[in-house]
Amino acid sequence: MFPNYKIAETSTFQKEIEKLRSSNIYTKIKNVVYPQLKKNPYFGPNIKKLKGEFDGLYRFRIGDYRLFYKIDEEKVIIFILSLKLRKDSYN
């Protein structure tokens, strides 16, 4: 069983989401994505562990967007790093 993780948004993520305030993406992130990540940030239908140069990071698929995050097991915190459109995500 996983502990209840805390969510920490980086300043980079906050700047990116500020540009999208008019859309409902942040509401979906807070109401749907964060509760899922708090329970189990490692596994789910929209969660994928990244490989290669992005090893150690995870992504959560939200329609055309990808939410990137890193898990700190010691502190039981999920750091929300970035939100990108899929087409811009892996450049």
Backbone as numpy.savetxt, mean C-alpha at the origin, in Angstrom:
# Nx Ny Nz CAx CAy CAz Cx Cy Cz
-1.35 -16.51 13.51 -2.19 -15.33 13.51 -1.31 -14.09 13.51
-1.73 -13.10 12.76 -0.95 -11.88 12.62 -1.39 -10.84 13.65
-0.43 -10.07 14.16 -0.82 -8.97 15.06 -1.56 -7.89 14.25
-2.19 -7.00 14.93 -2.89 -5.91 14.26 -1.87 -4.82 13.93
-1.53 -4.73 12.65 -0.52 -3.79 12.20 -1.04 -2.35 12.23
-0.11 -1.42 12.41 -0.43 0.00 12.31 -0.04 0.46 10.92
-0.67 1.53 10.46 -0.40 2.09 9.14 0.31 3.42 9.30
1.41 3.61 8.57 2.13 4.88 8.56 2.28 5.32 7.10
1.76 6.50 6.80 1.84 7.03 5.45 3.09 7.92 5.34
3.90 7.68 4.31 5.08 8.51 4.10 4.66 9.84 3.49
5.54 10.82 3.57 5.23 12.14 2.99 5.10 12.04 1.47
5.84 11.16 0.84 5.72 10.95 -0.61 4.32 10.49 -0.95
3.81 9.51 -0.21 2.46 9.03 -0.45 1.44 10.13 -0.22
1.60 10.89 0.84 0.65 11.95 1.16 0.61 13.01 0.06
1.75 13.32 -0.53 1.78 14.27 -1.64 1.07 13.70 -2.87
1.30 12.42 -3.14 0.66 11.79 -4.30 -0.86 11.72 -4.11
-1.30 11.39 -2.93 -2.74 11.25 -2.69 -3.42 12.62 -2.68
-2.70 13.65 -2.29 -3.26 15.00 -2.28 -3.67 15.43 -3.69
-2.92 14.99 -4.68 -3.25 15.30 -6.08 -4.52 14.59 -6.52
-4.88 13.51 -5.84 -6.04 12.70 -6.23 -7.23 12.89 -5.29
-7.23 13.90 -4.46 -8.30 14.11 -3.48 -9.69 14.14 -4.11
-9.78 14.65 -5.34 -11.10 14.75 -5.97 -11.67 13.37 -6.31
-10.79 12.39 -6.50 -11.29 11.03 -6.78 -11.61 10.34 -5.45
-12.26 9.22 -5.54 -12.63 8.49 -4.32 -11.60 7.43 -3.95
-10.42 7.47 -4.54 -9.41 6.44 -4.31 -8.95 6.42 -2.85
-8.77 7.59 -2.23 -8.29 7.61 -0.85 -9.35 7.06 0.10
-10.61 7.34 -0.18 -11.70 6.77 0.64 -11.66 5.26 0.56
-11.45 4.73 -0.63 -11.37 3.28 -0.81 -10.16 2.71 -0.07
-9.05 3.42 -0.14 -7.84 2.97 0.55 -8.09 2.90 2.06
-8.66 3.95 2.63 -8.90 3.99 4.08 -9.95 2.98 4.52
-11.01 2.80 3.74 -12.13 1.96 4.17 -12.02 0.50 3.77
-11.26 0.20 2.72 -11.17 -1.18 2.23 -9.76 -1.74 2.37
-8.78 -1.01 1.86 -7.41 -1.53 1.81 -6.77 -1.58 3.19
-6.80 -0.47 3.93 -6.14 -0.45 5.24 -6.66 -1.53 6.19
-7.97 -1.75 6.30 -8.42 -2.83 7.19 -7.87 -4.21 6.78
-7.77 -4.46 5.48 -7.22 -5.74 5.02 -5.74 -5.84 5.37
-5.00 -4.76 5.14 -3.56 -4.79 5.43 -3.29 -4.94 6.92
-4.10 -4.31 7.75 -3.90 -4.40 9.20 -4.03 -5.83 9.68
-4.90 -6.61 9.07 -5.11 -8.01 9.47 -4.00 -8.92 8.95
-3.68 -8.80 7.65 -2.66 -9.65 7.04 -2.07 -8.95 5.82
-0.94 -8.28 5.98 -0.34 -7.54 4.87 0.43 -8.41 3.88
0.53 -9.72 4.16 1.32 -10.61 3.32 0.52 -11.34 2.25
-0.76 -11.52 2.46 -1.52 -12.38 1.56 -2.92 -11.83 1.32
-3.36 -11.92 0.08 -4.70 -11.52 -0.31 -4.79 -11.52 -1.82
-6.00 -11.43 -2.35 -6.16 -11.51 -3.81 -5.52 -10.34 -4.56
-5.30 -9.22 -3.90 -4.73 -8.05 -4.56 -3.31 -7.73 -4.10
-2.73 -8.61 -3.30 -1.40 -8.38 -2.73 -0.37 -9.24 -3.46
0.76 -8.61 -3.74 1.84 -9.34 -4.39 3.17 -8.86 -3.83
4.05 -9.81 -3.50 5.40 -9.47 -3.06 6.23 -9.21 -4.31
6.96 -8.10 -4.30 7.75 -7.73 -5.46 9.12 -8.39 -5.41
9.74 -8.51 -6.58 11.03 -9.18 -6.70 12.04 -8.25 -7.35
13.26 -8.73 -7.46 14.31 -7.98 -8.14 14.71 -6.74 -7.37
14.78 -5.60 -8.07 15.22 -4.37 -7.42 14.21 -3.86 -6.40
12.97 -4.38 -6.45 11.93 -3.97 -5.50 11.72 -5.02 -4.41
12.67 -5.92 -4.24 12.57 -6.98 -3.24 12.36 -6.37 -1.85
11.46 -6.95 -1.10 11.15 -6.45 0.24 9.93 -5.54 0.26
9.45 -5.17 -0.92 8.25 -4.33 -1.01 7.07 -5.17 -1.45
5.89 -4.66 -1.16 4.65 -5.31 -1.58 3.82 -4.29 -2.34
2.90 -4.81 -3.15 1.98 -3.93 -3.82 0.56 -4.44 -3.63
-0.36 -3.50 -3.54 -1.78 -3.82 -3.43 -2.45 -3.22 -4.67
-3.13 -4.05 -5.44 -3.79 -3.60 -6.65 -5.15 -3.01 -6.31
-5.36 -1.76 -6.77 -6.64 -1.07 -6.59 -7.06 -0.56 -7.96
-7.72 -1.41 -8.73 -8.11 -1.03 -10.09 -6.89 -0.71 -10.92
-6.82 0.50 -11.47 -5.68 0.92 -12.30 -4.51 1.42 -11.47
-4.65 1.48 -10.16 -3.60 1.98 -9.28 -2.89 0.85 -8.57
-1.65 1.14 -8.16 -0.87 0.22 -7.35 -0.39 0.97 -6.11
-0.69 0.40 -4.96 -0.26 0.96 -3.67 0.95 0.15 -3.23
2.08 0.82 -3.03 3.31 0.15 -2.64 3.56 0.36 -1.15
3.97 -0.71 -0.48 4.22 -0.62 0.96 5.32 -1.56 1.40
5.84 -1.26 2.58 6.89 -2.06 3.20 6.45 -2.41 4.61
6.78 -3.60 5.06 6.37 -4.08 6.37 7.55 -4.09 7.32
7.38 -3.49 8.49 8.38 -3.53 9.55 7.85 -4.45 10.64
8.36 -5.67 10.65 7.89 -6.69 11.60 8.21 -6.32 13.04
9.40 -5.74 13.26 9.81 -5.38 14.62 8.85 -4.41 15.27
8.46 -3.39 14.51 7.59 -2.34 15.04 6.12 -2.57 14.74
5.82 -3.63 13.97 4.45 -4.00 13.59 3.77 -2.81 12.87
4.50 -2.25 11.91 4.01 -1.10 11.15 4.11 -1.40 9.65
3.12 -0.93 8.92 3.16 -0.98 7.47 3.39 0.45 6.99
4.48 0.66 6.26 4.79 1.97 5.72 4.22 2.06 4.30
3.27 2.96 4.12 2.67 3.17 2.80 3.61 4.12 2.05
4.23 3.62 0.99 5.28 4.36 0.31 4.78 5.21 -0.85
3.91 4.63 -1.68 3.58 5.32 -2.91 2.29 4.77 -3.51
1.62 5.61 -4.29 0.44 5.21 -5.06 0.66 5.68 -6.48
0.66 4.74 -7.41 0.93 5.07 -8.82 -0.09 4.39 -9.72
-0.31 5.01 -10.87 -1.07 4.33 -11.91 -0.26 3.14 -12.38
-0.91 2.07 -12.76 -0.22 0.87 -13.16 0.81 1.16 -14.26
0.42 1.95 -15.24 1.32 2.22 -16.38 2.60 2.95 -15.96
2.55 3.66 -14.83 3.73 4.39 -14.35 4.45 3.68 -13.20
3.93 2.56 -12.75 4.38 1.94 -11.51 5.78 1.35 -11.55
6.12 0.71 -12.61 7.35 -0.09 -12.62 8.44 0.51 -13.47
8.42 1.80 -13.68 9.45 2.48 -14.50 10.65 2.82 -13.66
